[in-house]
Amino acid sequence: MNRSQTGRILTTHVGSLPTQAVAYDSAAEMDDAIHTALDAQRAIGLGVINDGEHTKNGDWLRYIETRIGGFEPQEAGATIINKGRDREVFAQYYADMERPEFQAVKSVRMPRGRRNWLCTGPISYIGTESLQDAIAMYKRHLRPDEEAFLTSTAPASLEPYRPNQYYKSHEEYLYALGEALRVEYRAIVDAGLILQVDDAWLAALWDRIGVEMGLEEFRKYCSLRVEVLNHALRGLPQDRIRYHLCWGSWHGPHMFDLPLSDIVDVLMKVNAGAYLIEGANPRHEHEFTVWERVKLPDGKILIPGVISHATPVIEHPELVAYRIRRFADLLGVENVIAGADCGFGGRAHPQVGWAKLKALVEGAALASARKRAA
């Protein structure tokens, strides 16, 4: 995994790029979308790039439906995803956001139609052919020595949509889920790509189940799921793995997000070489101060968000540079890569999203220049 240097602070993003999420009618259409996404990232100068999640039809979660066996689809209904303190306290906001007049001002939307699944048999990975085809298509467009990543999903972020009816204990179920995902993790690393494990629901479950559990019990809940993930990652080189933790990052108040300080030590236990966290939106930007008292483990890299998908306002490059320097001053420039809070697809108009990513690169260049001059 490449590291930043005093002369060049690297940039990357979380995975989903600012384009409309679509279901492709042919492999040729997907192939073209990947090619376009890679060229666009190169054009603005991003340092660590990806396929734009086009091999997943733009949905970081739903793609796994055709790759894991042992589940049966269920009727759509209320799940813990549709609950939580945020939705209770700001119920009118969430109700209004579903009204046509509010939807009309939203330029893009997240993919709809995710189904709930019930585990009714032994879990297995059945998507090897699909995965290998996606990897091969992606790699055809990469240049020699170009550092690129491919995303997969953490067991803990599949779990909320997939209750267990087959395994005798929930722990046994979690480990079975991890074993199936391990096939995907290993294939991505073996292909020479950086594996990014997305865990958007682990910390985000705090306001859904954690508040009632209490912090101590919720930390135990999270720690078990980190153990399961580490078991699934066993034997894979940590410096080829990135772990992405966020707070769901949907457009909403996020007033009840779990503070980073309450979960950071659990985060650091994931056997990954780099950690991606939110650091630009107004609910989490102040948390850079956590690193004044928490030591990043030796050899690890932090990839904080220094631009956000949560607002259409494009960050000034000077602000981006300032945010980068705060982390670099605390952790060392070689231990920081500048990133984004979360994915842009379906959350930001493409014109705005790409302008934000350009501001990210420009801000990193400013920060690099000042580090060289210091």
C-alpha positions in Angstrom: 0.0 0.0 0.0 1.5 3.3 -1.1 2.0 5.9 1.6 2.0 9.7 1.4 5.3 11.6 1.4 6.3 15.1 2.4 6.3 16.0 -1.3 3.0 14.4 -2.1 0.1 13.7 0.1 -2.0 10.9 -1.6 -5.7 11.2 -2.3 -8.4 8.6 -2.6 -12.1 8.1 -2.0 -14.4 5.6 -0.4 -15.6 3.8 -3.6 -18.9 5.0 -5.0 -18.4 7.8 -7.5 -20.8 10.6 -8.4 -22.7 9.0 -11.2 -26.2 7.7 -11.5 -26.5 4.1 -10.2 -27.9 1.9 -13.0 -28.4 -1.8 -13.8 -26.4 -2.4 -16.9 -28.1 -4.2 -19.9 -24.9 -5.7 -21.0 -21.3 -6.4 -20.0 -20.2 -4.0 -22.6 -22.1 -1.1 -20.9 -20.5 -2.0 -17.6 -17.1 -2.2 -19.2 -17.5 1.2 -20.7 -18.6 2.7 -17.4 -15.5 1.3 -15.6 -13.2 2.7 -18.3 -14.9 6.1 -18.0 -14.7 6.1 -14.2 -11.0 5.3 -14.2 -10.2 7.9 -16.8 -12.1 10.5 -14.8 -10.2 9.7 -11.6 -6.9 9.9 -13.5 -7.8 13.2 -15.1 -8.3 15.0 -11.8 -5.2 13.3 -10.3 -6.6 11.0 -7.6 -3.8 8.8 -6.2 -5.6 5.6 -5.3 -8.5 4.8 -7.6 -11.2 2.2 -8.1 -13.9 0.9 -10.5 -16.5 3.4 -9.2 -18.4 0.4 -7.9 -19.8 -0.1 -11.5 -19.1 -3.8 -11.1 -21.7 -3.7 -8.3 -24.2 -1.7 -10.4 -23.5 1.2 -8.0 -24.9 -0.5 -4.8 -22.2 -1.5 -2.2 -24.7 -3.9 -0.5 -27.2 -5.4 -3.0 -24.6 -6.9 -5.3 -23.9 -9.6 -2.7 -27.4 -11.0 -3.2 -26.2 -13.1 -6.1 -22.9 -14.2 -4.5 -24.0 -15.8 -1.2 -26.1 -18.9 -0.9 -28.2 -20.1 2.1 -30.7 -17.3 2.1 -34.3 -16.8 0.9 -35.8 -13.5 0.0 -38.4 -12.1 2.4 -41.3 -9.7 2.0 -40.2 -6.2 2.4 -41.0 -4.7 5.8 -39.8 -2.6 8.7 -36.3 -3.5 9.8 -33.9 -1.9 12.3 -32.5 0.1 9.4 -35.8 2.0 9.3 -35.8 2.7 13.0 -33.6 4.7 15.4 -33.5 7.7 17.6 -32.7 10.0 14.7 -35.9 8.9 12.9 -37.9 9.2 16.1 -36.8 12.7 17.0 -36.8 14.0 13.5 -39.8 12.0 12.3 -41.3 14.9 10.3 -38.0 15.5 8.5 -37.8 11.9 7.4 -41.5 11.9 6.4 -41.1 15.1 4.4 -38.1 13.7 2.5 -40.3 11.1 1.0 -42.8 13.6 -0.3 -42.7 14.2 -4.1 -42.1 18.0 -3.8 -38.9 17.3 -1.7 -37.8 14.4 -3.9 -38.1 16.8 -6.9 -35.2 18.9 -5.7 -32.9 15.9 -5.2 -30.9 15.5 -8.3 -30.0 11.8 -7.8 -31.3 9.0 -5.6 -29.8 6.0 -3.9 -30.8 2.6 -5.5 -34.1 1.4 -4.2 -35.5 -2.1 -3.8 -33.1 -3.8 -1.4 -34.7 -6.9 0.0 -34.5 -8.6 3.3 -33.2 -12.2 3.4 -33.6 -15.0 5.8 -30.8 -17.6 6.5 -32.5 -20.9 5.9 -29.5 -23.2 5.1 -25.7 -23.4 5.3 -24.1 -20.2 4.0 -21.7 -20.6 1.0 -20.1 -18.3 -1.5 -21.7 -19.0 -4.9 -20.5 -15.9 -6.8 -17.0 -17.0 -7.7 -17.5 -16.8 -11.5 -19.3 -13.4 -11.2 -16.5 -12.0 -9.0 -13.7 -13.2 -11.3 -15.5 -11.7 -14.3 -15.8 -8.4 -12.5 -12.1 -8.4 -11.4 -10.9 -9.3 -14.9 -13.1 -6.6 -16.5 -11.7 -4.0 -14.0 -8.1 -5.0 -14.3 -8.2 -4.7 -18.1 -8.5 -1.0 -17.7 -5.7 -0.5 -15.1 -2.3 0.7 -16.0 0.9 -1.0 -14.9 1.9 -0.1 -11.3 -1.4 1.8 -10.8 -2.6 1.4 -7.2 -6.3 0.5 -7.2 -8.8 -0.9 -4.8 -12.0 -3.0 -4.9 -14.7 -2.9 -2.3 -16.4 -5.8 -0.5 -18.8 -5.8 2.5 -18.2 -6.6 6.2 -20.2 -9.4 7.8 -21.6 -6.8 10.3 -23.1 -4.7 7.5 -24.9 -7.7 5.9 -26.3 -8.9 9.1 -29.0 -6.3 9.6 -30.8 -7.3 6.4 -30.3 -11.1 7.0 -31.8 -12.7 10.2 -30.7 -16.2 11.0 -33.1 -19.1 11.1 -30.7 -22.0 10.4 -27.7 -21.8 12.8 -28.0 -22.8 16.4 -26.3 -19.7 17.7 -25.9 -16.2 16.4 -22.2 -16.4 16.8 -22.1 -19.5 14.7 -24.1 -17.7 12.1 -21.8 -14.7 12.1 -18.7 -16.9 11.6 -20.4 -18.7 8.7 -21.2 -15.4 7.1 -17.5 -14.4 7.5 -16.2 -17.6 6.0 -18.3 -17.1 2.9 -17.1 -13.5 2.5 -13.6 -14.7 3.0 -13.7 -16.2 -0.5 -14.3 -12.7 -1.9 -11.7 -11.0 0.3 -9.0 -13.5 -0.7 -9.9 -13.3 -4.4 -9.5 -9.5 -4.5 -6.1 -9.6 -2.7 -4.9 -12.5 -4.9 -5.8 -10.4 -7.9 -3.2 -7.8 -6.9 -5.9 -5.2 -5.8 -6.3 -3.5 -2.5 -9.3 -4.9 -0.6 -11.5 -2.3 1.0 -14.0 -3.8 3.5 -17.1 -1.5 3.9 -18.7 -1.5 7.3 -21.3 1.2 7.1 -23.7 -0.3 9.6 -21.6 -1.3 12.6 -21.3 2.1 14.3 -24.6 3.2 12.7 -26.5 0.6 14.7 -25.8 2.6 17.9 -28.9 4.7 17.6 -31.0 1.7 16.6 -30.0 -0.9 19.1 -27.0 0.5 21.0 -28.6 3.2 23.0 -30.9 0.7 24.7 -28.1 -1.8 25.2 -25.8 0.8 26.8 -22.3 1.6 25.7 -20.5 -1.3 27.4 -22.8 -3.9 25.8 -22.8 -2.3 22.5 -19.0 -2.2 22.5 -19.1 -6.0 23.1 -21.5 -6.3 20.2 -19.1 -4.5 17.9 -16.0 -6.3 19.3 -17.5 -9.7 18.4 -18.1 -8.6 14.9 -14.6 -7.3 14.6 -13.4 -10.7 15.7 -15.5 -12.3 13.0 -14.1 -10.0 10.4 -10.5 -10.6 11.5 -11.2 -14.4 11.3 -12.4 -13.8 7.7 -9.3 -11.8 6.9 -6.8 -14.3 8.5 -3.7 -14.9 6.5 -4.2 -11.9 4.2 -1.5 -9.2 4.3 -2.7 -6.2 6.3 -1.0 -3.8 4.0 -3.4 -4.8 1.2 -6.5 -4.2 3.2 -8.5 -1.0 3.9 -11.3 -0.9 6.4 -14.1 1.7 5.9 -16.1 2.6 9.0 -18.8 5.3 8.8 -22.1 6.1 10.5 -24.4 5.1 7.6 -23.9 8.5 6.0 -27.4 8.9 4.7 -28.7 12.4 4.3 -30.1 13.2 7.7 -29.5 15.0 11.0 -27.2 12.2 12.4 -27.7 13.8 15.9 -27.4 10.4 17.6 -24.2 9.1 15.9 -21.9 7.3 18.3 -18.8 9.5 19.1 -15.6 8.2 17.5 -13.9 8.3 20.9 -16.3 5.5 22.1 -15.4 3.1 19.2 -11.9 4.1 18.1 -10.1 1.4 20.1 -12.5 -1.3 18.6 -11.8 0.2 15.1 -8.1 -0.2 15.6 -8.4 -3.9 16.3 -9.4 -4.6 12.7 -6.5 -6.3 11.0 -6.2 -3.8 8.2 -3.4 -1.5 7.0 -5.6 1.6 6.6 -8.8 2.9 8.2 -11.3 5.2 6.5 -13.4 7.4 8.7 -15.6 10.5 8.4 -13.9 13.7 9.1 -15.5 16.5 7.1 -19.2 16.6 7.9 -20.3 18.9 10.7 -21.2 15.9 13.0 -17.7 14.5 12.9 -15.2 17.1 11.8 -14.3 18.0 15.4 -13.2 14.4 16.1 -9.8 14.9 14.6 -8.9 15.8 18.2 -9.4 12.1 19.2 -5.9 11.6 17.6 -4.4 13.9 20.1 -4.8 11.2 22.8 -5.2 8.0 20.7 -2.1 6.6 19.1 -2.4 5.2 15.6 -0.8 1.7 15.6 2.7 1.5 14.1 2.6 1.0 10.3 -1.1 1.9 10.0 -2.6 4.6 7.8 -5.6 6.8 8.5 -7.7 8.0 5.6 -10.0 10.7 7.0 -12.7 12.3 5.0 -11.7 15.9 4.1 -14.6 16.4 1.7 -18.2 15.4 2.4 -21.1 14.1 0.2 -23.6 15.5 2.8 -23.7 19.0 1.2 -23.7 20.4 -2.3 -21.4 23.2 -1.2 -17.9 22.5 -2.7 -15.1 22.7 -0.2 -12.5 25.3 -0.9 -9.1 23.7 -1.5 -7.7 25.8 1.3 -10.2 24.3 3.7 -9.3 20.8 2.4 -5.6 21.6 2.9 -6.3 22.8 6.5 -8.1 19.6 7.3 -5.3 17.5 5.9 -2.7 19.3 7.8 -4.5 18.8 11.1 -4.3 15.1 10.7 -0.8 15.1 9.2 0.5 17.2 12.1 -0.9 14.8 14.6 -0.1 11.5 12.9 2.7 12.2 10.5 2.3 12.9 6.9 3.3 9.4 5.9 0.5 8.0 8.0 -2.3 10.0 6.3 -4.1 9.7 3.0 -6.8 12.3 2.2 -10.2 10.8 1.5 -13.9 11.5 1.4 -16.5 10.9 4.2 -18.4 8.3 2.2 -19.6 7.4 -1.3 -21.0 9.9 -3.7 -23.1 7.7 -6.0 -26.8 8.6 -5.6 -26.0 11.2 -3.0 -24.4 14.0 -5.0 -25.1 15.4 -8.4 -22.3 14.2 -10.7 -21.2 17.7 -11.6 -20.9 18.7 -7.9 -19.4 15.4 -6.8 -16.6 15.5 -9.3 -15.9 19.2 -8.4 -15.6 18.1 -4.8 -13.1 15.4 -5.7 -11.1 17.9 -7.7 -11.1 20.2 -4.6 -9.7 17.2 -2.7 -6.8 16.8 -5.1 -6.1 20.6 -5.2 -6.2 20.8 -1.4 -3.8 17.9 -1.1 -1.4 19.7 -3.4 -1.6 22.8 -1.3 -0.9 20.8 1.9 2.0 19.0 0.2 3.5 22.2 -0.9 3.4 23.6 2.6 4.9 20.5 4.1 7.8 20.7 1.6 8.3 24.3 2.5 8.2 23.8 6.3 
